[in-house]
Amino acid sequence: MSFAFNARMYSVNASAKADWKTLMAWVVQRAGLDWQALDHDAPAPLSALWARDDLGMAMMCGLPFALSRPRPRLIAAPVPAPQRYGGRPVYFTDFVVRADAPCRRLEDTFDGVLGYTIPESMSGGVAPYHHLAPLRDARGRRLFADVVGDLLNGRGVIEAVASGRVDVGTLDSYYLDLLRQHDPAFAASVRVVASTRAEPIPPLVATAAVSERQLGALRDALRATGAAPEIAPLMQRLLLAGFAIVDAQDYDHLADMAGARIEAFALL
């Protein structure tokens, strides 16, 4: 049976999407699988993509993965190449302000407007809430005059910050790194003033009924990406050191963190 593959989460622009599609096609071919690329571009909701039952390999936010019952089959997780990731399959939430803003610290944005992506986002909502809540408690009053949500994705956050609609926004750090690589002028419109702690990066999962043989072949092919000379330029453009085989239990605590729903942002 032919399944689909997709990397919408980190397809930050057309060139990144093309690179992801090429990389995934290489992985699928090396694994000996006759699967096809599936387009699911914004503004189509990611939740609709993850609800499909024919995904042989797709990137999925760690929070929906942790909350899913039953969970999709975990395949592997990307290992970003930049030094800050320490060779681990992790990422951060970066708090960004406009490049020319006077703010130097996150605290300088307090009493302004905070922007985030969507309620079910780990990097866009839940992780920054957990970072900000202790600061609110220490301050003894609200941190922000207003909170603006539903900015959809990282591009929406940057546009809102750059236009002055919000004073500070929350961004997936790897998404921002990829934007710096593939759309540097756009990425340069914001800069980072703070970051959350590291969390497990969105993994590659299968919602389709992949066999153990197919799963093993996919993992072998993904492990091979870090040393395959024919795709080295591709890996460099996607800022990837390779892929790691991770444990589903690594994501369990994200479900616990989700107990602080995004509505709690109204208290910040």
C-alpha positions as CSV (number, residue, x, y, z in Angstrom):
1,M,0.0,0.0,0.0
2,S,1.3,3.5,-0.9
3,F,1.2,6.1,1.9
4,A,2.1,9.8,2.0
5,F,4.9,11.8,3.5
6,N,4.9,15.5,4.5
7,A,7.1,18.1,6.3
8,R,4.7,21.0,6.5
9,M,5.8,22.0,10.0
10,Y,9.2,23.2,9.0
11,S,8.5,24.2,5.4
12,V,9.2,27.8,6.2
13,N,9.1,29.0,2.6
14,A,9.0,27.6,-0.9
15,S,12.8,26.7,-1.0
16,A,12.6,25.0,2.4
17,K,9.5,23.0,1.4
18,A,11.3,21.9,-1.8
19,D,14.4,20.8,0.2
20,W,12.2,18.9,2.8
21,K,10.3,17.2,0.0
22,T,13.6,16.1,-1.7
23,L,15.0,14.8,1.6
24,M,11.9,12.8,2.4
25,A,11.8,11.4,-1.1
26,W,15.4,10.3,-0.7
27,V,14.6,8.6,2.7
28,V,11.5,6.9,1.3
29,Q,13.4,5.6,-1.8
30,R,16.4,4.4,0.3
31,A,13.9,2.6,2.5
32,G,12.5,0.8,-0.6
33,L,9.0,2.4,-0.2
34,D,6.8,3.6,-3.0
35,W,5.2,6.5,-1.1
36,Q,4.2,9.9,-2.5
37,A,4.6,13.5,-1.3
38,L,1.5,15.2,0.1
39,D,1.0,18.9,0.0
40,H,-0.9,20.5,2.9
41,D,0.1,24.1,2.9
42,A,-1.0,27.0,5.1
43,P,-3.7,28.1,5.9
44,A,-5.0,24.5,5.9
45,P,-4.8,23.5,9.6
46,L,-2.1,21.1,10.8
47,S,-4.7,19.3,12.9
48,A,-6.4,18.2,9.7
49,L,-3.1,16.8,8.4
50,W,-2.5,14.9,11.6
51,A,-6.0,13.5,11.5
52,R,-5.3,11.6,8.3
53,D,-4.8,7.9,8.5
54,D,-2.5,7.5,5.4
55,L,0.6,9.3,6.6
56,G,3.6,7.1,6.4
57,M,6.0,9.8,7.6
58,A,5.1,13.4,8.7
59,M,6.3,16.0,11.1
60,M,4.0,16.4,14.1
61,C,4.1,18.9,17.0
62,G,5.1,17.1,20.2
63,L,2.1,18.3,22.2
64,P,-0.6,16.8,19.9
65,F,1.6,13.7,19.7
66,A,1.7,13.4,23.5
67,L,-2.1,14.0,23.8
68,S,-3.2,11.6,21.0
69,R,-5.0,8.4,21.8
70,P,-4.0,6.2,20.2
71,R,-0.7,7.9,19.5
72,P,0.7,7.8,15.9
73,R,3.7,5.5,15.4
74,L,6.9,7.3,16.4
75,I,9.6,7.0,13.7
76,A,12.5,9.4,14.6
77,A,13.2,13.1,15.4
78,P,15.4,15.6,13.6
79,V,18.6,16.8,15.2
80,P,19.3,20.4,14.4
81,A,22.9,21.2,13.5
82,P,23.4,24.6,15.1
83,Q,25.5,24.6,18.2
84,R,22.8,25.7,20.6
85,Y,21.0,22.3,20.2
86,G,24.0,20.3,21.5
87,G,23.6,17.5,19.0
88,R,20.2,16.6,20.6
89,P,16.7,16.2,19.1
90,V,15.4,19.3,21.0
91,Y,14.3,22.8,20.3
92,F,13.3,26.0,22.3
93,T,10.8,28.7,22.2
94,D,12.4,32.1,21.3
95,F,10.8,35.3,22.4
96,V,11.3,37.8,19.6
97,V,10.9,41.6,19.2
98,R,11.3,43.9,16.3
99,A,14.9,44.2,15.2
100,D,14.9,48.0,15.9
101,A,13.0,47.8,19.2
102,P,14.6,49.3,22.3
103,C,14.0,46.1,24.3
104,R,17.0,44.2,25.4
105,R,15.4,41.8,27.8
106,L,12.1,40.0,27.9
107,E,11.2,42.1,30.9
108,D,11.4,45.2,28.7
109,T,8.3,44.0,26.8
110,F,6.1,43.7,29.9
111,D,3.0,45.9,29.8
112,G,3.1,45.6,26.0
113,V,1.3,43.1,23.7
114,L,2.3,39.4,23.5
115,G,1.6,37.4,20.3
116,Y,1.4,33.6,19.8
117,T,0.5,31.1,17.1
118,I,-2.3,28.6,17.9
119,P,-3.7,27.1,21.1
120,E,-2.4,23.6,20.4
121,S,1.2,24.6,19.8
122,M,3.8,23.6,22.3
123,S,6.4,26.1,21.2
124,G,3.8,28.8,20.4
125,G,1.7,28.5,23.6
126,V,2.3,26.0,26.3
127,A,6.1,26.2,26.6
128,P,6.2,30.0,26.8
129,Y,3.3,30.0,29.3
130,H,5.4,27.9,31.6
131,H,8.3,30.2,31.1
132,L,6.3,33.3,31.8
133,A,4.1,32.1,34.7
134,P,6.8,32.3,37.4
135,L,7.7,35.8,36.2
136,R,4.1,36.8,36.6
137,D,4.0,35.4,40.1
138,A,7.2,37.3,41.0
139,R,5.8,40.5,39.6
140,G,2.5,40.1,41.4
141,R,0.5,41.4,38.5
142,R,-0.1,40.9,34.8
143,L,2.9,40.9,32.5
144,F,1.1,42.1,29.4
145,A,-1.6,44.6,28.6
146,D,-3.0,42.3,25.9
147,V,-2.4,38.9,24.3
148,V,-3.0,38.2,20.6
149,G,-3.4,34.6,19.4
150,D,-4.2,32.7,16.2
151,L,-1.2,34.1,14.3
152,L,-1.1,30.6,12.7
153,N,2.6,30.0,12.3
154,G,6.1,31.5,12.7
155,R,5.7,33.8,9.7
156,G,2.5,35.2,11.1
157,V,4.3,35.9,14.4
158,I,7.1,37.7,12.7
159,E,4.7,39.8,10.6
160,A,2.8,40.8,13.7
161,V,6.0,41.8,15.5
162,A,7.5,43.6,12.6
163,S,4.3,45.6,11.9
164,G,4.0,46.6,15.5
165,R,0.7,44.7,16.0
166,V,2.4,42.9,18.9
167,D,5.5,43.9,20.9
168,V,6.9,40.3,21.5
169,G,6.1,37.0,19.9
170,T,6.8,33.3,20.5
171,L,8.7,31.3,17.9
172,D,9.9,27.7,17.4
173,S,13.7,28.2,17.5
174,Y,14.4,25.7,14.7
175,Y,11.7,27.4,12.5
176,L,13.5,30.7,13.1
177,D,16.9,29.2,12.3
178,L,15.5,27.8,9.0
179,L,14.0,31.2,8.2
180,R,17.5,32.7,8.7
181,Q,18.8,30.2,6.2
182,H,16.1,30.4,3.6
183,D,14.7,33.9,4.0
184,P,17.3,35.9,5.8
185,A,15.9,39.3,5.0
186,F,12.5,38.4,6.5
187,A,14.1,36.7,9.6
188,A,16.2,39.8,10.2
189,S,13.1,41.8,10.9
190,V,13.1,40.3,14.5
191,R,15.7,39.4,17.1
192,V,15.6,37.1,20.1
193,V,15.5,38.5,23.7
194,A,14.9,35.3,25.6
195,S,14.4,31.6,25.2
196,T,12.6,28.8,27.1
197,R,14.3,25.6,28.3
198,A,14.8,22.8,25.7
199,E,12.0,20.5,24.9
200,P,11.8,17.4,22.6
201,I,11.6,18.5,19.0
202,P,8.5,17.7,16.9
203,P,9.1,14.1,15.7
204,L,8.4,12.2,12.5
205,V,5.4,10.0,13.0
206,A,3.2,7.6,11.0
207,T,-0.6,7.6,11.3
208,A,-0.8,4.8,8.7
209,A,-0.5,1.2,9.6
210,V,3.2,0.8,8.7
211,S,4.7,-2.6,9.2
212,E,7.7,-3.3,11.4
213,R,9.7,-3.9,8.2
214,Q,8.8,-0.5,6.9
215,L,9.4,1.2,10.2
216,G,12.9,-0.4,10.4
217,A,13.7,0.6,6.9
218,L,12.6,4.2,7.5
219,R,14.7,4.5,10.6
220,D,17.8,3.0,8.8
221,A,17.4,5.5,6.0
222,L,16.9,8.4,8.4
223,R,20.0,7.4,10.4
224,A,22.0,7.3,7.1
225,T,21.2,11.0,6.3
226,G,24.0,12.4,8.4
227,A,26.7,10.6,6.4
228,A,25.3,10.3,2.9
229,P,27.5,12.6,0.6
230,E,24.8,12.9,-2.1
231,I,22.5,14.8,0.3
232,A,25.1,16.7,2.3
233,P,24.2,20.1,0.7
234,L,20.5,19.4,1.4
235,M,21.2,18.6,5.0
236,Q,23.3,21.8,5.3
237,R,20.5,23.9,3.9
238,L,18.0,22.3,6.3
239,L,20.5,22.8,9.2
240,L,20.3,19.1,10.1
241,A,22.9,17.0,11.7
242,G,20.8,13.9,11.2
243,F,17.9,12.1,12.9
244,A,17.7,10.3,16.2
245,I,15.6,7.3,17.2
246,V,13.7,8.6,20.2
247,D,11.4,7.1,22.8
248,A,7.7,8.1,23.0
249,Q,8.1,8.5,26.7
250,D,10.3,11.5,26.0
251,Y,7.1,13.4,25.1
252,D,4.9,12.3,28.0
253,H,5.6,15.3,30.2
254,L,4.3,17.6,27.4
255,A,0.8,16.3,28.1
256,D,1.2,17.2,31.7
257,M,2.4,20.7,30.8
258,A,-0.7,21.1,28.6
259,G,-2.8,21.2,31.8
260,A,-2.1,24.9,31.6
261,R,-4.2,25.6,28.6
262,I,-3.6,28.6,26.4
263,E,-6.6,30.4,27.9
264,A,-4.3,31.0,30.9
265,F,-2.4,33.5,28.7
266,A,-5.2,35.9,29.6
267,L,-3.8,36.0,33.1
268,L,-0.3,37.0,31.9
